[in-house]
Amino acid sequence: MSFALISLMVIQVYWIKNAIMVKQAIFNRDVDAAITNAIYDLERIDRAMTYTQQKELLAQNKLLLNRSIDSLNQSLISSLLNFSVSPNISEINNSGFSSQRIIENLFSQSKKLNNSVENRLSIALVDSLLKRQFRSADINTKYEFAVYSPERNKLVLQKTGKYPKEVLQSGFRFILFPSDVFSPRDLLMVYFPYEQQFLITRLWLLLAISAFLISAIIFSFTYVVSTVFRQKKVSEIRNDFINNMTHEFKTPISTISLACEALSDKDIIKTPGVYDSYIRVISEENGRLAGMAEKILQSARLQKGEISLKIENVNIHEALTDAISKINLQIEKKGGVIFEELKAKQAVIQADRVHITNIIFNLLDNANKYTPWAPIIHISTKNIAQGILFSIQDNGIGISKSNQKKVFEKLFRVPTGNIHNVKGFGLGLSYVKTIVEKHQGKITLESELKKGSQFSIYLPFNSTLKNAYNGN
C-alpha cells in the first residue's frame, strides 16, 4: 500500500510537471506572437508618422526652393534682356548655389528624421500596443518592458524601471523596426514578474483535482492503517480481557468446586463447624462471582446508555467512610494506612448513592492493588464552584504520561511494571468516568511513575447544574 501510494503521488507530480511545461510552451508561443504583432503595428505607425513628418518638411522647404528658383530665373531673364550688358555671373552662381543648398538640406533632414529610437516611439504607445495584443492572447498578467540600445549598451526606455536586471535577463527580446535596414538594431525586451503564478492559475482546476485525489488517497491510506492497528489493539485488549476474566472466574469456581467435593466426601468428618465453614466459603465465592458478573453487565449497560440514575441526597463523607470500612482490612494486611482530611463544609449532593459508593470503592481498590508495598492513601474533600471536590492519592507505581489519557478507556490496562501481576477486567476507571460524567462532574488524574497517583473528582451539589469545574 505504501509503495502504491508513493508511486501514484510520483506519477501525479510528473503529470503536473509536464502540464506546467506544456502551459509554459503555450505561454511562450502566445507571448512571441503578441509581441511580434505589436512590433508590426508599431512599425506601421512609425512609417505613417515618418511619412507625415516628411510631408510637412517638404511643405516647409518648398517655399524656400521656389524663391531660390525664382531668384535664379529672374537673374537669367534679366541677363538675357540686357544681352548687351555683360551678364552678372556671380549673381547667377549665388542663386544656383542657394537652390542647391536648399535641396541638399531637404534630403539631409529627411535622412536624419526620426533616426533616434527615443524620437520614433513612446512608452505610452508601446504599452498600449502590447496591452492590446496581450489581451487578445488572453495573457492577463503584469508585465514590464524596456528598449535596449546595443550601440549605447544601455536601456534607453523603461516602462517603470523596477526590474532592470530581470528585463535584461528575460528571454523575450525582439528587434524593433526590422524592415528598417539602415537603422540601429534596437531591442524590445519584455519581462513577466508573476509568470509562474499566472501559469499556476491556468492549471488551478488540474491542481485542485490532483490535490483532492492525493489528499483522498493519503486519508484513505491513513484510515486503513490506523484501522488495522486499532483492530490489532482491540484484539489484544479482548484477548487480555478474556484471559483475565477466565482467571478471575476460574478461581472462585475452583474454590466452590473443592468445597462441594469436600462436603460430598464420605471420608471427611462432618461437623456443624465444617459445614458452616464450607458453606461460608461457597457463599463468599458465589458473591464474588456475582459481583464480577454484575461489573461486566454494568459496563455493557453503560455502553448502551441503559443505566438510569436514582437521584437522592447523598453525603459524600458518609460514602467515603463506608467504602473505607470495606477496604481498610485489606490495606492493614499489607501494612498500609488511610489518612482522611474531610474539610468540605457541605458534603450533601444530589446523586445516585449506589453508583457514587461504587466509584469511591473502585478508586480505593485500585490504590490498594497498584501499590505493591505498604499503601499510604490520602483522602481529602473541599467545596469549590457550587460543588464538592474529593481526591484519593496513593504512593503506588504511578502511571506514565502516555497512558494517563488511556486509563479511562474501556478494557485498557497499563502494560508495564507489576501491573501484570494484578488481575482485573480494565472496566473500573471506565465505569468511574462514565458515572462521574452522568452526574455532570469531572475526573482528573495526576500521576508520576514510582511516585503514586491522585484521582480528583468534582461533583456539583445539584446534578441538573452544568459542570463549572475546569480541573484547575
C-alpha positions as MATLAB code, in Angstrom:
seq = 'MSFALISLMVIQVYWIKNAIMVKQAIFNRDVDAAITNAIYDLERIDRAMTYTQQKELLAQNKLLLNRSIDSLNQSLISSLLNFSVSPNISEINNSGFSSQRIIENLFSQSKKLNNSVENRLSIALVDSLLKRQFRSADINTKYEFAVYSPERNKLVLQKTGKYPKEVLQSGFRFILFPSDVFSPRDLLMVYFPYEQQFLITRLWLLLAISAFLISAIIFSFTYVVSTVFRQKKVSEIRNDFINNMTHEFKTPISTISLACEALSDKDIIKTPGVYDSYIRVISEENGRLAGMAEKILQSARLQKGEISLKIENVNIHEALTDAISKINLQIEKKGGVIFEELKAKQAVIQADRVHITNIIFNLLDNANKYTPWAPIIHISTKNIAQGILFSIQDNGIGISKSNQKKVFEKLFRVPTGNIHNVKGFGLGLSYVKTIVEKHQGKITLESELKKGSQFSIYLPFNSTLKNAYNGN';
ca = [
       0.000    0.000    0.000;
       2.842    2.390    0.840;
       4.608    1.596   -2.444;
       1.390    2.077   -4.433;
       0.648    5.365   -2.666;
       4.144    6.743   -3.268;
       4.056    5.604   -6.909;
       0.711    7.307   -7.514;
       1.960   10.523   -5.938;
       5.147   10.448   -8.067;
       3.109    9.869  -11.244;
       0.731   12.657  -10.280;
       3.608   15.072   -9.685;
       5.156   14.013  -13.018;
       1.889   14.714  -14.847;
       1.540   18.100  -13.191;
       5.142   18.966  -14.088;
       4.500   18.023  -17.731;
       1.290   20.032  -17.764;
       3.168   23.078  -16.454;
       5.819   22.630  -19.155;
       3.117   22.452  -21.834;
       1.455   25.588  -20.449;
       4.874   27.270  -20.384;
       5.429   26.431  -24.053;
       1.955   27.709  -24.984;
       2.574   30.868  -22.957;
       5.910   31.497  -24.733;
       4.275   30.955  -28.116;
       1.421   33.344  -27.343;
       3.817   35.974  -25.993;
       6.025   35.696  -29.103;
       3.015   36.121  -31.376;
       1.609   39.024  -29.351;
       4.903   40.955  -29.229;
       5.536   40.288  -32.948;
       2.112   41.731  -33.782;
       2.774   44.714  -31.520;
       6.098   45.422  -33.261;
       4.407   45.126  -36.646;
       1.747   47.633  -35.553;
       4.483   49.900  -34.146;
       6.363   49.798  -37.451;
       3.238   50.726  -39.401;
       2.580   53.633  -37.062;
       6.233   54.737  -37.398;
       6.013   54.655  -41.178;
       2.843   56.713  -41.140;
       4.396   59.225  -38.745;
       7.602   59.404  -40.852;
       5.573   59.993  -43.993;
       3.641   62.786  -42.289;
       6.802   64.419  -40.964;
       8.485   64.210  -44.377;
       5.422   65.721  -45.993;
       5.485   68.608  -43.525;
       9.220   69.075  -44.131;
       8.711   69.191  -47.872;
       5.953   71.761  -47.480;
       8.195   73.925  -45.306;
      11.134   73.826  -47.737;
       9.041   74.126  -50.881;
       8.600   77.849  -50.429;
      12.318   78.404  -49.927;
      13.096   76.320  -53.005;
      10.587   78.231  -55.135;
      12.032   81.531  -54.002;
      15.548   80.358  -54.834;
      14.437   79.145  -58.271;
      12.546   82.377  -58.909;
      15.630   84.372  -57.958;
      17.749   82.265  -60.326;
      15.208   82.678  -63.136;
      14.983   86.395  -62.618;
      18.753   86.691  -62.840;
      18.838   84.699  -66.056;
      15.956   86.643  -67.645;
      17.487   89.959  -66.652;
      20.773   88.909  -68.208;
      19.051   87.813  -71.426;
      17.038   91.045  -71.696;
      20.168   93.092  -71.157;
      22.205   90.997  -73.548;
      24.310   93.947  -74.417;
      25.321   94.225  -70.880;
      27.737   91.618  -69.645;
      25.797   89.054  -67.544;
      26.126   89.118  -63.784;
      27.725   85.669  -63.494;
      28.407   85.943  -59.790;
      24.753   86.670  -59.025;
      23.626   83.695  -61.137;
      26.103   81.414  -59.407;
      24.978   82.593  -55.966;
      21.343   81.890  -56.805;
      22.224   78.447  -58.132;
      24.286   77.595  -55.136;
      21.447   78.740  -52.838;
      18.982   76.425  -54.570;
      21.424   73.545  -54.407;
      21.946   74.082  -50.691;
      18.182   74.079  -50.082;
      17.788   70.783  -51.952;
      20.732   69.180  -50.141;
      19.376   70.401  -46.790;
      15.992   68.899  -47.609;
      17.463   65.442  -48.255;
      19.804   65.573  -45.264;
      16.911   66.465  -42.942;
      14.880   63.679  -44.480;
      17.665   61.203  -43.719;
      18.084   62.402  -40.126;
      14.347   62.450  -39.497;
      13.345   60.056  -36.659;
      16.738   58.337  -36.667;
      16.786   58.136  -32.794;
      14.627   55.411  -31.204;
      13.565   57.787  -28.417;
      12.049   60.058  -31.093;
      10.426   57.247  -33.032;
       8.353   55.721  -30.189;
       6.990   56.471  -26.723;
       6.429   54.356  -23.602;
       2.694   55.001  -23.702;
       2.450   53.902  -27.351;
       4.421   50.675  -26.823;
       2.471   49.893  -23.637;
      -0.835   50.438  -25.411;
       0.112   48.145  -28.317;
       1.436   45.385  -26.003;
      -1.585   45.585  -23.724;
      -3.968   45.200  -26.671;
      -2.089   42.207  -28.064;
      -1.737   40.515  -24.654;
      -5.437   40.996  -24.002;
      -6.241   39.397  -27.352;
      -3.994   36.429  -26.470;
      -5.646   36.144  -23.014;
      -2.380   36.954  -21.209;
      -3.746   38.785  -18.202;
      -0.714   39.276  -16.000;
       1.604   42.122  -15.081;
       4.474   42.814  -17.493;
       7.487   45.093  -17.736;
       9.233   46.191  -20.948;
      12.277   48.203  -21.925;
      14.140   49.275  -25.093;
      17.820   48.320  -25.206;
      20.344   50.026  -27.490;
      23.315   47.747  -28.334;
      25.266   50.710  -29.759;
      24.979   52.650  -26.499;
      24.873   49.458  -24.342;
      22.066   50.661  -22.105;
      18.315   50.684  -21.599;
      17.119   53.874  -23.270;
      13.425   53.437  -22.372;
      11.711   51.577  -19.494;
       8.079   51.184  -18.525;
       8.528   51.596  -14.744;
      12.244   50.950  -14.169;
      11.527   48.468  -11.319;
      13.071   45.397  -12.952;
      16.146   46.462  -14.964;
      18.185   43.301  -14.267;
      15.240   40.976  -14.835;
      14.395   42.697  -18.126;
      17.968   42.297  -19.396;
      17.908   38.591  -18.459;
      14.454   37.999  -19.929;
      14.046   35.523  -22.749;
      11.551   37.719  -24.592;
      13.562   40.119  -26.814;
      12.675   41.354  -30.308;
      14.267   43.704  -32.880;
      12.441   46.995  -33.276;
      11.672   48.186  -36.823;
      13.003   45.006  -38.508;
      12.216   46.371  -42.002;
      14.388   49.446  -41.456;
      17.742   48.093  -42.666;
      19.796   51.237  -42.091;
      18.529   51.970  -38.554;
      20.298   50.748  -35.381;
      19.152   47.278  -34.266;
      17.458   48.340  -31.045;
      15.758   45.609  -28.989;
      12.386   45.469  -27.257;
      12.617   43.324  -24.082;
       9.587   42.105  -22.113;
       9.577   40.569  -18.629;
       6.682   38.988  -16.651;
       7.244   39.275  -12.856;
       4.396   36.893  -11.995;
       4.763   34.397  -14.811;
       4.782   31.288  -12.588;
       1.728   32.415  -10.634;
      -0.078   33.108  -13.901;
       0.728   29.624  -15.224;
      -0.469   28.051  -11.979;
      -3.784   29.933  -12.221;
      -4.160   28.448  -15.694;
      -3.834   24.999  -14.091;
      -5.918   25.618  -10.959;
      -8.574   23.050  -11.890;
      -5.985   20.342  -12.576;
      -4.062   21.227   -9.421;
      -7.243   21.266   -7.325;
      -8.331   17.849   -8.612;
      -4.824   16.443   -8.105;
      -4.616   17.850   -4.565;
      -8.048   16.402   -3.776;
      -7.147   12.964   -5.137;
      -3.790   12.890   -3.350;
      -5.441   14.014   -0.098;
      -8.151   11.377   -0.520;
      -5.549    8.665   -1.129;
      -3.464    9.756    1.866;
      -6.570    9.956    4.068;
      -7.762    6.528    2.923;
      -4.321    5.046    3.440;
      -4.016    6.587    6.898;
      -7.526    5.474    7.815;
      -6.892    1.904    6.676;
      -3.553    1.678    8.501;
      -4.985    3.225   11.674;
      -7.940    0.828   11.452;
      -5.575   -2.135   11.163;
      -3.593   -1.000   14.205;
      -6.791   -0.204   16.090;
      -8.223   -3.631   15.325;
      -4.958   -5.201   16.395;
      -5.086   -3.262   19.648;
      -8.743   -4.200   20.191;
      -7.879   -7.834   19.531;
      -5.067   -7.710   22.092;
      -7.316   -5.996   24.644;
     -10.081   -8.532   24.018;
      -7.694  -11.459   24.423;
      -6.318   -9.900   27.611;
      -9.851   -9.358   28.887;
     -10.829  -12.951   28.135;
      -7.702  -14.267   29.830;
      -8.283  -12.096   32.912;
     -11.961  -12.956   33.024;
     -11.170  -16.670   32.726;
      -8.691  -16.417   35.579;
     -10.990  -14.312   37.745;
     -13.938  -16.678   37.248;
     -11.834  -19.823   37.436;
     -10.559  -19.112   40.954;
     -13.940  -18.861   42.735;
     -15.357  -21.669   40.603;
     -12.453  -23.917   41.638;
     -12.914  -22.923   45.275;
     -16.658  -23.693   45.148;
     -15.920  -26.996   43.381;
     -13.406  -28.024   46.057;
     -15.826  -27.066   48.836;
     -18.591  -29.131   47.241;
     -16.264  -32.117   46.818;
     -15.245  -31.824   50.447;
     -18.873  -31.756   51.559;
     -19.695  -34.793   49.426;
     -16.593  -36.753   50.529;
     -17.703  -39.500   52.919;
     -14.255  -39.811   54.466;
     -14.347  -36.284   55.857;
     -15.957  -35.998   59.254;
     -18.984  -33.754   59.019;
     -19.425  -31.414   61.961;
     -21.552  -28.248   62.219;
     -18.372  -26.182   62.197;
     -17.112  -27.840   58.992;
     -20.453  -27.393   57.308;
     -20.595  -23.726   58.279;
     -17.026  -23.134   57.119;
     -17.561  -24.667   53.649;
     -20.939  -23.035   53.216;
     -19.403  -19.650   54.092;
     -16.641  -20.204   51.515;
     -19.194  -21.186   48.879;
     -21.322  -18.151   49.717;
     -18.363  -15.742   49.573;
     -17.083  -17.122   46.276;
     -20.574  -17.102   44.856;
     -20.916  -13.455   45.880;
     -17.565  -12.777   44.260;
     -18.779  -14.388   41.020;
     -21.985  -12.381   41.154;
     -20.024   -9.174   41.720;
     -17.745   -9.802   38.717;
     -20.714  -10.700   36.526;
     -22.523   -7.545   37.667;
     -19.464   -5.436   36.856;
     -19.385   -6.808   33.306;
     -23.142   -6.300   32.890;
     -22.852   -2.740   34.238;
     -20.182   -1.984   31.678;
     -22.390   -3.334   28.888;
     -25.353   -1.288   30.093;
     -23.184    1.822   30.357;
     -22.015    1.364   26.774;
     -25.599    1.057   25.581;
     -26.704    4.002   27.741;
     -29.261    1.905   29.584;
     -28.247    2.907   33.141;
     -30.567    5.455   34.751;
     -29.591    7.320   37.903;
     -31.713    7.268   41.027;
     -31.129   10.790   42.306;
     -31.311   11.344   46.057;
     -29.420   13.246   48.752;
     -26.042   11.585   49.265;
     -23.495   12.538   51.909;
     -20.041   12.148   50.304;
     -18.369   11.907   53.706;
     -20.616    9.004   54.672;
     -19.984    7.294   51.322;
     -16.232    7.680   51.791;
     -16.410    6.327   55.342;
     -18.477    3.344   54.168;
     -16.003    2.498   51.379;
     -13.047    2.913   53.749;
     -14.578    0.464   56.229;
     -14.933   -2.167   53.493;
     -11.349   -1.937   52.206;
      -9.482   -0.927   55.353;
      -8.875   -4.561   56.401;
      -7.110   -5.355   53.087;
      -4.915   -2.281   53.407;
      -3.985   -3.090   57.001;
      -2.960   -6.623   55.958;
      -0.343   -5.035   53.645;
       0.818   -2.735   56.448;
      -0.818    0.315   54.908;
      -2.831    3.193   56.323;
      -5.531    5.616   55.177;
      -5.431    9.301   56.136;
      -8.620   11.359   55.993;
      -8.809   15.112   55.566;
     -12.513   15.857   55.118;
     -12.705   19.660   55.002;
     -15.859   20.123   52.940;
     -18.443   22.038   54.997;
     -21.263   20.966   52.695;
     -20.924   17.286   51.771;
     -24.512   16.507   50.704;
     -25.145   16.354   46.942;
     -27.907   15.072   44.707;
     -26.627   11.820   43.210;
     -27.130    8.069   42.878;
     -25.989    6.553   46.171;
     -25.104    3.109   44.801;
     -23.003    4.383   41.889;
     -21.247    7.014   43.979;
     -20.300    4.368   46.544;
     -19.093    2.070   43.740;
     -16.793    4.681   42.166;
     -15.258    5.533   45.557;
     -14.667    1.845   46.289;
     -13.161    1.304   42.807;
     -10.662    4.123   43.314;
      -9.698    2.872   46.776;
      -9.393   -0.705   45.468;
      -7.089    0.471   42.629;
      -4.970    2.448   45.100;
      -4.549   -0.736   47.130;
      -3.969   -3.145   44.218;
      -1.460   -0.971   42.358;
       0.689   -0.346   45.436;
       2.839   -3.478   45.801;
       4.308   -2.186   49.073;
       2.581   -0.774   52.159;
      -0.075    1.583   50.716;
      -0.401    5.086   52.126;
      -3.676    6.610   50.933;
      -4.743   10.215   51.492;
      -8.424   11.120   51.151;
      -9.450   14.785   51.170;
     -12.566   16.831   50.415;
     -13.308   20.520   49.941;
     -16.046   22.731   48.496;
     -15.437   24.580   45.227;
     -17.593   26.063   42.458;
     -21.036   25.066   43.745;
     -19.942   21.502   44.383;
     -17.570   19.202   46.209;
     -14.118   18.018   45.181;
     -12.734   14.841   46.741;
      -9.311   13.380   45.987;
      -7.783    9.950   46.562;
      -3.982    9.907   46.494;
      -1.720    6.847   46.796;
       2.004    6.050   46.819;
       1.757    3.291   44.223;
       3.604    2.539   40.995;
       2.073    5.501   39.155;
       1.035    5.894   35.516;
       3.194    7.184   32.663;
       2.216   10.344   30.765;
       1.484    8.380   27.600;
      -1.012    6.118   29.400;
      -2.771    8.699   31.579;
      -5.314    9.567   28.869;
      -5.930    5.907   28.074;
      -6.671    4.585   31.562;
     -10.286    5.738   31.289;
     -10.834    3.728   28.107;
     -12.834    0.571   28.328;
     -10.782   -2.639   28.782;
      -7.500   -0.725   28.878;
      -4.897   -1.888   31.361;
      -1.439   -0.329   31.679;
       1.007   -2.924   30.253;
       4.036   -2.093   32.427;
       5.633   -2.909   35.719;
       3.870   -5.062   38.270;
       0.515   -4.397   36.693;
       0.732   -7.802   35.026;
       0.550   -9.327   38.496;
      -2.725   -7.520   39.231;
      -5.799   -9.147   37.777;
      -8.766   -7.201   36.541;
     -11.027   -6.508   33.580;
      -9.950   -2.952   32.773;
     -13.503   -1.745   33.417;
     -13.141    0.083   36.732;
     -11.889    3.513   35.636;
     -14.080    3.478   32.520;
     -17.077    2.918   34.804;
     -15.909    5.657   37.196;
     -15.528    8.232   34.401;
     -18.928    7.393   32.897;
     -20.750    7.698   36.229;
     -18.997   10.977   37.087;
     -19.929   12.472   33.711;
     -23.527   11.295   34.113;
     -23.591   13.362   37.308;
     -22.259   16.335   35.265;
     -18.985   16.088   37.125;
     -15.349   15.832   36.097;
     -12.496   13.484   36.955;
      -8.816   14.380   36.627;
      -5.619   12.398   37.087;
      -2.188   13.456   38.264;
       0.447   10.738   38.334;
       4.160   10.063   38.105;
       5.898    6.714   37.745;
       7.010    5.183   41.057;
       5.594    8.170   42.963;
       1.902    7.373   43.006;
      -1.309    8.748   41.543;
      -4.034   11.173   42.565;
      -7.599   10.991   41.243;
      -9.731   14.091   41.830;
     -13.488   14.049   41.283;
     -15.679   17.122   41.193;
     -19.444   16.682   41.643;
     -21.966   19.566   41.674;
     -24.435   19.856   44.555;
     -27.313   19.705   42.116;
     -26.959   17.186   39.276;
     -29.023   19.387   36.941;
     -26.370   22.147   37.083;
     -23.824   22.420   34.311;
     -20.274   21.459   35.221;
     -18.450   24.528   36.492;
     -15.182   22.823   37.450;
     -12.380   23.036   34.907;
      -9.816   20.884   36.659;
      -7.509   23.750   37.701;
];
